[in-house]
Amino acid sequence: MTIGSTHRNASADDAPRVVERAANELAARLDALATVGASIGDRAFMRIETPVEPTDLLQWLRGAPAGGRRYFRDRSTKCEIAGIGAAVTCAFGDHEDWTQLPARASTGADRASAWFVALPFDAERMRDGAWSRFAGAPCTLPEVELRRDGDQHVLALHLTARSDLAALAARLRKLAVPADTCVVEPALVRQPDGTGETDWTRAVRAALARIRSGALRKIVLARTRSYSASGVLDPVAVLSRLAAREARGFRFLVEMEPGHAFLGVTPERLVSRSGRIARSEAVAGTRPRGVDSVADRLLGESLLASAKDRREHELVVERVREALAGCATSLRVDAEPRLLRLAYVQHLATRVQAELRAGVSDRDLVRALHPTPAVAGAPVAGAIEALRDFEPFDRGLYAGPVGIVSRDGAEIAVAIRSARIDRDQLTAFAGAGIVEGSDPAEEWRETGHKLLAFERLAT
């Protein structure tokens, strides 16, 4: 059920107070609702929303109480959602059983509510205690949502039969009080890699031996880099700084408890669905950005001409094509890869589009596509088994699916270029595809280029 309302236009001087007014309006409307349990039922929810004037979603989220904050912005910048709290949490796919009641004729637009999704890379290897707190909410419908679709902004609430309306109204009124204090961001200090490159070289050589034996064609090895801060890190502030340096990419934040979050700005889409049209892509093969336009062009040309990188890239294209073919009635694949240029690196990228068969769900798409050889290797099953031997850490949500899903569509990215925050510690992740011809030192340098976004935070 969606309940809408109109809202007057705000002047430029009013803009900082727009969300405050909207929150107070929704709180007053909650006071008017005696109960919602009898009218909703156990497997449905009600959405109450009000339009607001354009505002900075990350700035709003930063002022919200820590714990339970979520955020996602698509790569095209058309859709952006910030969420607080959890009206419903469930396994990915089970959200499709939670259906909204039909909107009343007099309530206005029936906006499809979006669920935040964050899934592990390897669900069987969630053994690291640092990741245990992230295992309980793979699919979350936020209690409070601030959303931008194009130029339209709305503030919304999601209510279930178990919602405590009085408590939610009190939280809204508290949220409506603007924070006027100045926040000092703690400085980040990089920790020594120790024997990192030695261990990396040993793992790459073991991977190459597995490839030469014929058991694998490719494996994607990842490593970590740690940073300490002079105080507890605010994940929203860290994401804002990352986003300021990398304009392109999907932005995401998953905060499970105060001081514990996973975030990043990733270039890679797993799958996007609009109605029955699904889009995916292969992103593999890397070069750094050049110091000037000439160097940048030459590096891009060398990537396009590299037999080793084209071979690595084609393994991903092949897998994505096969995965979507099993879900589709028709398929279209780019004839040649293009260059995807980011702030610090550039990649080969090939787009794939499919018209889906009737009955194919977002869960079906994710199961078919994840993980791709871009983050695991080829063949995928063998690569995952090898990673359990070669990598000394649990990837957790790193390189897993992250995004939003709704009745009308989905946008799910691959959570690379990412980091986990544990109070005053930040652990960043980066990987490189290993194929025949890979050199351990060159692959180490490639992961270093991918970590530059976090390295810049420490300077």
C-alpha positions in Angstrom: 0.0 0.0 0.0 1.4 3.4 -0.9 0.0 6.6 0.7 1.2 9.8 -1.1 0.9 13.5 -0.5 1.7 16.8 -2.0 4.2 19.3 -0.7 4.7 22.9 -1.3 7.8 24.1 -3.2 10.6 25.4 -1.0 12.7 28.4 -1.6 16.5 28.2 -1.7 16.7 29.5 1.8 14.3 26.7 3.0 16.3 23.8 1.3 18.3 22.8 4.4 15.1 22.4 6.4 13.1 20.5 3.7 13.8 17.0 5.1 13.1 18.2 8.6 9.6 19.4 7.6 8.9 16.2 5.7 9.9 14.1 8.6 7.7 16.0 11.0 4.8 15.7 8.5 5.2 11.9 8.3 5.4 11.7 12.1 2.1 13.7 12.4 0.5 11.3 10.0 1.7 8.3 12.1 0.1 9.9 15.1 -3.2 9.8 13.2 -2.9 6.1 12.4 -4.3 4.2 15.4 -3.1 0.8 14.1 -1.9 -0.8 10.9 -1.7 -4.5 11.9 -5.3 -5.5 11.1 -5.2 -3.8 7.6 -1.8 -5.0 6.5 -1.4 -8.7 7.5 1.7 -10.7 8.2 3.3 -10.8 4.7 2.7 -7.3 3.5 3.7 -3.7 4.3 2.4 -0.2 3.9 4.4 2.7 2.4 3.7 6.3 3.4 5.6 8.9 1.5 5.8 12.7 0.9 7.7 14.6 -1.7 10.7 16.8 -0.7 12.8 19.3 -2.5 16.2 18.2 -3.8 18.7 17.5 -1.0 22.0 15.7 -0.5 21.2 12.1 0.5 24.6 11.4 1.9 24.6 14.5 4.0 21.2 13.6 5.3 22.4 10.0 6.0 25.5 11.3 7.8 23.3 13.1 10.3 21.2 10.0 11.1 22.1 7.8 14.1 24.8 5.3 13.4 23.8 1.7 13.0 21.4 0.3 10.3 22.2 2.9 7.6 22.2 1.9 4.0 22.9 3.6 0.7 23.0 2.8 -3.0 23.4 5.0 -6.1 23.4 3.6 -9.6 26.2 4.3 -12.1 24.0 6.5 -14.3 23.2 8.6 -11.2 19.5 8.4 -12.1 18.5 6.5 -8.9 19.8 7.1 -5.4 18.4 5.6 -2.2 19.4 6.1 1.5 17.8 4.0 4.2 17.7 3.9 8.0 16.6 0.9 10.1 14.8 -2.2 8.9 11.1 -2.7 8.5 11.7 -6.2 7.1 14.8 -8.4 6.8 14.7 -11.7 4.9 16.7 -14.0 2.6 17.2 -12.8 -0.9 14.3 -14.0 -3.0 11.9 -14.2 0.0 11.3 -10.5 -0.5 9.1 -11.4 -3.5 6.6 -12.9 -1.0 6.2 -9.5 0.6 3.6 -7.9 -1.6 2.3 -4.4 -1.2 -1.5 -4.1 -0.7 -3.1 -2.3 -3.7 -2.9 1.5 -3.4 -6.1 3.3 -2.6 -7.5 5.3 -5.5 -7.2 8.6 -3.6 -3.6 8.2 -2.4 -1.6 9.1 -5.5 1.4 7.3 -7.0 2.1 3.6 -6.4 5.8 3.7 -6.1 7.6 0.4 -6.1 9.5 0.1 -2.8 13.2 -0.9 -3.1 14.9 -3.5 -1.0 18.7 -3.3 -0.2 20.6 -6.4 -1.2 24.1 -7.5 0.1 25.2 -11.1 -0.5 28.6 -12.8 0.3 31.0 -13.8 -2.4 31.2 -17.3 -1.0 28.4 -18.2 1.4 30.1 -21.3 2.5 33.2 -19.5 3.7 31.7 -16.9 6.1 34.2 -18.0 8.7 35.9 -14.8 9.6 34.4 -13.4 12.9 34.7 -9.8 11.5 32.1 -10.7 8.8 29.7 -12.6 11.1 27.6 -9.4 11.9 26.9 -9.0 8.2 25.4 -12.4 7.7 21.9 -11.7 9.1 20.4 -9.2 6.7 21.0 -10.1 3.0 17.7 -8.4 1.9 16.4 -5.4 3.8 13.4 -3.1 3.4 14.4 0.1 5.3 12.1 1.6 7.9 12.9 5.2 6.7 13.9 5.9 3.1 15.1 9.1 1.3 15.0 8.5 -2.4 15.8 10.3 -5.6 14.5 9.2 -9.0 15.9 11.6 -11.5 15.0 15.0 -10.1 12.2 13.8 -7.9 12.9 13.3 -4.2 10.6 11.6 -1.6 10.8 10.7 2.0 9.0 7.5 2.9 8.2 5.1 5.7 7.6 1.3 5.5 5.1 -0.1 8.1 4.4 -3.7 8.9 1.9 -5.4 11.2 4.6 -5.3 13.9 5.4 -1.6 13.6 5.4 0.4 16.7 3.9 3.6 15.3 4.5 5.8 18.4 8.2 4.8 18.6 8.7 5.3 14.9 7.1 8.8 15.2 9.4 9.6 18.0 12.5 8.5 15.9 11.3 10.6 13.0 11.0 13.7 15.1 14.5 13.1 16.5 15.7 12.6 13.0 14.1 15.9 12.0 16.4 17.9 14.2 19.3 19.1 12.0 22.8 18.4 13.2 24.7 21.7 13.5 27.9 20.3 15.1 31.2 20.2 13.2 32.6 16.7 12.7 36.3 16.1 12.6 37.2 13.2 10.4 40.0 11.0 11.8 43.2 10.7 9.8 44.0 7.3 8.2 47.4 5.8 8.5 48.4 2.9 6.3 49.7 -0.2 8.1 52.7 -2.1 6.7 52.0 -4.9 4.2 54.6 -7.0 6.1 55.2 -10.2 4.0 52.3 -9.3 1.8 54.1 -9.4 -1.5 56.0 -12.5 -0.6 52.8 -14.3 0.2 51.2 -12.9 -2.9 54.0 -14.2 -5.1 53.7 -17.6 -3.6 49.9 -17.7 -4.2 50.2 -16.5 -7.8 52.8 -19.2 -8.6 50.6 -21.9 -7.0 47.7 -20.6 -9.1 49.8 -20.7 -12.3 50.8 -24.3 -11.5 47.0 -25.1 -11.1 46.4 -23.4 -14.5 49.2 -25.3 -16.2 47.8 -28.6 -14.9 44.6 -27.9 -16.8 42.4 -27.7 -13.7 41.8 -23.9 -14.2 41.9 -21.4 -17.1 41.8 -18.4 -14.8 41.7 -17.5 -11.1 41.2 -14.1 -9.5 43.3 -13.6 -6.4 42.6 -10.9 -3.9 44.6 -9.2 -1.2 43.9 -6.7 1.6 45.5 -3.5 2.9 44.8 -2.2 6.3 44.6 1.4 7.7 44.2 2.7 11.2 42.5 5.9 12.2 42.9 8.3 15.0 39.3 7.8 16.0 36.1 5.9 15.1 35.4 6.2 11.4 32.1 7.4 10.1 31.4 5.2 7.1 29.1 7.8 5.4 32.0 10.3 5.6 34.4 7.7 4.1 32.0 6.9 1.3 31.5 10.7 0.6 35.3 11.1 0.2 35.6 8.1 -2.0 32.7 9.3 -4.2 34.3 12.8 -4.5 37.4 11.2 -6.1 35.6 8.6 -8.3 32.6 10.2 -10.1 31.8 7.1 -12.1 30.6 3.8 -10.5 28.0 2.3 -8.3 28.1 3.7 -4.7 27.0 1.5 -1.8 27.0 1.3 2.0 25.9 -1.4 4.3 26.1 -0.5 8.0 25.1 -3.3 10.4 26.0 -1.8 13.8 27.6 1.5 14.9 31.2 1.4 13.9 30.9 -1.6 11.5 30.1 -1.1 7.8 31.0 -2.2 4.3 31.2 0.3 1.5 32.7 1.1 -1.9 32.5 2.7 -5.3 32.5 -0.2 -7.9 32.6 0.0 -11.7 31.1 -3.4 -12.3 27.5 -4.3 -12.9 26.3 -7.8 -12.2 22.8 -7.4 -13.6 20.2 -4.6 -14.2 16.6 -5.4 -14.8 13.9 -3.2 -16.1 10.7 -5.1 -16.6 11.7 -8.2 -18.6 14.9 -6.7 -20.0 18.1 -7.6 -18.2 21.6 -6.1 -18.8 24.9 -7.4 -17.6 28.5 -6.9 -18.6 32.0 -8.4 -18.6 34.7 -6.2 -17.0 38.2 -7.7 -17.0 41.6 -6.6 -18.1 43.2 -3.6 -16.5 45.7 -0.7 -17.1 46.4 2.3 -14.9 45.4 5.8 -16.1 48.1 7.9 -17.8 49.7 11.0 -16.4 48.4 12.9 -19.4 46.1 12.4 -22.3 48.8 10.9 -24.6 50.0 8.4 -22.0 46.4 7.6 -21.1 45.5 6.8 -24.8 48.6 4.7 -25.3 47.8 2.7 -22.1 44.3 2.1 -23.4 45.5 1.0 -26.8 47.9 -1.4 -25.2 45.1 -2.9 -23.2 42.9 -3.3 -26.3 45.8 -5.0 -28.1 47.0 -7.3 -25.3 46.4 -10.9 -26.1 46.7 -11.9 -22.4 44.1 -9.3 -21.3 41.8 -10.1 -24.2 42.0 -13.8 -23.3 41.2 -13.0 -19.7 38.3 -10.8 -20.8 36.8 -13.3 -23.2 36.5 -15.9 -20.4 34.1 -13.5 -18.6 32.1 -12.7 -21.7 31.7 -16.4 -22.4 30.4 -17.0 -18.9 28.0 -14.0 -18.8 26.6 -15.0 -22.3 26.0 -18.6 -21.2 24.4 -17.6 -17.9 21.9 -15.1 -19.4 21.2 -17.4 -22.4 19.6 -19.9 -19.9 17.2 -17.2 -18.7 16.4 -15.5 -22.0 14.4 -15.7 -25.2 16.9 -13.4 -27.0 20.4 -12.2 -26.4 22.6 -9.4 -27.7 26.4 -9.1 -27.1 28.8 -6.3 -28.1 31.0 -7.4 -30.9 34.1 -5.9 -29.4 35.0 -4.7 -25.9 35.2 -1.0 -25.1 37.4 0.9 -22.6 35.8 1.7 -19.3 37.9 4.6 -17.9 37.8 5.3 -14.1 39.7 7.7 -11.9 42.7 5.4 -11.3 42.4 2.5 -13.8 40.8 1.5 -17.1 39.2 -1.8 -18.0 37.9 -3.8 -21.0 34.1 -3.9 -20.9 31.6 -5.8 -23.0 27.8 -5.3 -22.6 25.3 -8.1 -22.8 21.5 -7.6 -23.0 18.7 -10.2 -22.7 15.0 -10.4 -23.0 14.0 -12.6 -20.1 11.7 -15.6 -20.2 8.5 -15.4 -18.2 8.9 -16.4 -14.6 12.6 -15.6 -14.3 13.2 -13.8 -11.0 16.0 -11.6 -9.7 17.1 -14.5 -7.6 17.3 -16.6 -10.7 19.5 -14.0 -12.4 21.9 -13.6 -9.5 22.2 -17.4 -9.1 23.0 -17.7 -12.8 25.5 -14.9 -12.9 27.3 -14.8 -9.6 30.2 -15.1 -9.3 31.5 -14.3 -12.8 35.1 -15.2 -13.9 35.9 -11.5 -13.4 35.9 -12.0 -9.6 36.4 -15.8 -9.2 38.0 -17.4 -12.3 37.2 -20.1 -14.8 35.7 -22.6 -14.5 33.9 -20.9 -11.7 33.3 -23.9 -9.3 37.0 -25.0 -9.5 38.2 -21.4 -9.0 36.1 -21.0 -5.8 37.5 -24.2 -4.4 41.1 -23.0 -5.2 40.4 -19.6 -3.6 39.6 -21.4 -0.3 43.1 -22.8 -0.5 45.0 -19.8 -1.8 43.5 -16.8 0.0 44.3 -16.6 3.8 41.2 -14.4 4.5 37.4 -14.5 4.1 36.2 -12.2 1.4 32.8 -11.8 3.1 30.8 -9.3 1.1 33.8 -8.3 -1.0 33.1 -9.2 -4.7 29.5 -10.2 -3.8 26.3 -8.9 -5.2 25.2 -5.5 -3.8 22.3 -3.2 -4.9 18.6 -2.7 -4.8 15.6 -4.8 -6.1 11.9 -3.9 -6.5 8.8 -5.1 -8.2 9.6 -3.2 -11.4 13.3 -3.6 -11.6 16.7 -4.2 -10.1 20.2 -2.8 -10.1 22.8 -5.1 -8.7 26.6 -4.4 -8.8 29.6 -6.4 -7.9 31.1 -5.1 -4.6 34.7 -4.6 -5.7 36.8 -1.4 -5.0 35.5 -1.8 -1.5 36.4 -1.9 2.2 35.2 -3.0 5.6 35.2 -0.6 8.5 35.6 -1.9 12.1 35.5 1.2 14.3 38.9 2.8 13.9 40.2 0.2 11.3 39.6 0.1 7.6 40.4 -3.0 5.5 40.5 -2.5 1.7 40.3 -5.3 -0.9 41.7 -5.6 -4.4 42.1 -8.5 -6.8 43.7 -9.4 -10.1 43.0 -12.1 -12.7 45.7 -14.7 -13.1 46.0 -16.5 -16.4 48.8 -18.2 -18.3 51.5 -15.5 -18.8 50.7 -13.5 -15.6 53.7 -12.1 -13.7 53.3 -11.9 -9.9 55.1 -8.5 -9.7 52.9 -7.0 -12.4 49.7 -8.4 -10.8 50.8 -7.0 -7.4 51.2 -3.6 -9.0 47.8 -3.9 -10.6 46.2 -4.5 -7.2 48.1 -1.4 -6.0 46.5 0.7 -8.7 43.1 -0.6 -7.7 43.8 0.4 -4.0 44.7 4.0 -4.9 41.2 5.2 -4.1 41.8 4.2 -0.4 45.4 5.2 -0.5 44.4 8.7 -1.3 42.2 8.8 1.8 45.4 8.5 3.9 47.1 11.4 2.2 
